[in-house]
Amino acid sequence: FIVKKGRVLTPHADYCLPGITRATVMDLLVKEQFILEERRISLSEVHTADEEW
């Protein structure tokens, strides 16, 4: 997961290992009304992210 300009970005499950923890985090983000985008993340976005976790 990375945070960039107030949005939480995560790679689509085709590009990472889907699991219970990832699904739980995504559910909590949506429940708390964070903007969540599941998509390809460029290396440039990783380098310029506000947060990474």
Backbone as JSON, one array per atom type, in Angstrom:
{
  "sequence": "FIVKKGRVLTPHADYCLPGITRATVMDLLVKEQFILEERRISLSEVHTADEEW",
  "N": [[0.84, -1.17, 0.0], [0.48, 2.27, -0.77], [0.41, 5.77, -0.02], [-0.69, 8.59, -1.65], [-1.15, 11.89, -2.29], [-3.48, 11.94, -0.68], [-4.83, 9.64, -1.41], [-5.19, 6.13, -1.14], [-3.28, 3.67, -2.5], [-3.1, 0.48, -4.0], [-1.66, -2.43, -5.44], [-3.39, -4.27, -8.0], [-4.89, -7.43, -7.37], [-3.89, -9.27, -9.15], [-1.24, -8.7, -9.33], [-0.04, -8.99, -6.89], [0.18, -10.8, -3.77], [-2.83, -11.94, -2.81], [-4.67, -11.85, 0.24], [-5.91, -12.56, 3.58], [-5.23, -10.5, 5.41], [-4.67, -8.31, 3.7], [-7.19, -8.02, 2.46], [-8.74, -7.38, 4.71], [-7.58, -4.93, 5.51], [-8.23, -3.4, 3.25], [-11.05, -3.46, 3.39], [-11.43, -2.06, 5.83], [-10.37, 0.45, 5.13], [-12.22, 1.32, 3.19], [-14.55, 1.32, 4.75], [-13.93, 3.37, 6.55], [-14.02, 5.46, 4.88], [-11.85, 6.19, 3.23], [-10.17, 7.08, 0.22], [-9.68, 4.59, -1.99], [-7.69, 3.01, -4.31], [-7.35, 0.36, -6.45], [-5.01, -0.75, -8.45], [-2.51, -0.78, -11.11], [0.67, 0.27, -10.0], [3.04, 2.68, -10.57], [6.65, 2.73, -10.67], [7.63, 5.27, -10.32], [5.53, 6.44, -8.85], [5.81, 5.05, -6.48], [8.31, 5.97, -5.64], [7.71, 8.64, -5.13], [5.79, 8.65, -3.2], [3.7, 9.66, -0.45], [3.42, 8.14, 1.81], [4.31, 4.77, 2.66], [3.38, 1.43, 3.2]],
  "CA": [[0.0, 0.0, 0.0], [1.13, 3.56, -0.69], [-0.49, 6.91, 0.06], [-0.23, 9.67, -2.51], [-2.15, 12.95, -2.44], [-4.71, 11.6, 0.02], [-5.42, 8.4, -1.92], [-4.47, 4.91, -0.81], [-3.13, 2.86, -3.71], [-2.6, -0.88, -3.83], [-1.7, -3.15, -6.71], [-4.48, -5.22, -8.22], [-4.54, -8.75, -6.85], [-3.13, -10.01, -10.16], [0.17, -8.32, -9.22], [0.45, -9.19, -5.53], [-0.4, -11.96, -3.11], [-4.04, -11.59, -2.06], [-4.76, -12.59, 1.49], [-6.88, -12.1, 4.57], [-4.82, -9.2, 5.96], [-4.87, -7.31, 2.65], [-8.63, -7.82, 2.32], [-9.22, -6.69, 5.91], [-7.14, -3.54, 5.43], [-9.02, -2.74, 2.22], [-12.4, -3.28, 3.95], [-11.37, -0.98, 6.82], [-10.17, 1.72, 4.43], [-13.5, 1.69, 2.59], [-15.47, 1.61, 5.86], [-13.55, 4.67, 7.12], [-14.21, 6.42, 3.78], [-10.63, 6.57, 2.53], [-10.21, 6.83, -1.22], [-8.85, 3.42, -2.24], [-7.57, 2.64, -5.72], [-6.67, -0.91, -6.69], [-4.55, -0.64, -9.84], [-1.05, -0.84, -11.27], [1.36, 1.41, -9.4], [4.32, 2.86, -11.25], [7.82, 2.91, -9.83], [7.67, 6.71, -10.02], [4.58, 6.69, -7.76], [6.42, 4.5, -5.26], [9.4, 6.87, -5.24], [7.2, 9.95, -4.71], [4.65, 8.44, -2.29], [3.71, 10.35, 0.83], [3.58, 7.07, 2.8], [4.34, 3.4, 2.14], [3.25, 0.44, 4.25]],
  "C": [[0.89, 1.24, 0.0], [0.04, 4.62, -0.57], [0.12, 8.02, -0.77], [-1.38, 10.64, -2.7], [-3.51, 12.55, -1.85], [-5.4, 10.34, -0.45], [-4.54, 7.22, -1.5], [-4.46, 4.04, -2.06], [-2.58, 1.49, -3.34], [-2.63, -1.57, -5.17], [-2.91, -4.06, -6.79], [-4.0, -6.6, -7.79], [-3.8, -9.62, -7.87], [-1.62, -9.79, -10.01], [0.73, -8.44, -7.81], [-0.24, -10.42, -4.94], [-1.65, -11.53, -2.34], [-4.1, -12.43, -0.78], [-5.76, -11.95, 2.43], [-6.51, -10.72, 5.11], [-5.05, -8.09, 4.95], [-6.36, -6.99, 2.5], [-9.21, -7.07, 3.51], [-8.83, -5.22, 5.89], [-7.98, -2.79, 4.4], [-10.45, -2.49, 2.7], [-12.43, -2.13, 4.95], [-11.2, 0.38, 6.16], [-11.48, 2.22, 3.82], [-14.5, 2.09, 3.68], [-15.2, 2.99, 6.45], [-13.52, 5.77, 6.06], [-12.91, 7.0, 3.22], [-10.85, 6.33, 1.04], [-9.2, 5.72, -1.5], [-8.87, 3.12, -3.72], [-6.77, 1.36, -5.82], [-6.29, -0.93, -8.16], [-3.04, -0.82, -9.9], [-0.45, 0.43, -10.68], [2.73, 1.5, -10.06], [5.45, 3.01, -10.23], [7.97, 4.38, -9.43], [6.72, 7.05, -8.87], [5.13, 6.17, -6.44], [7.49, 5.45, -4.74], [8.89, 8.2, -4.69], [6.02, 9.84, -3.75], [4.83, 9.25, -1.01], [3.94, 9.35, 1.97], [3.65, 5.74, 2.06], [4.23, 2.45, 3.32], [2.64, -0.83, 3.69]]
}
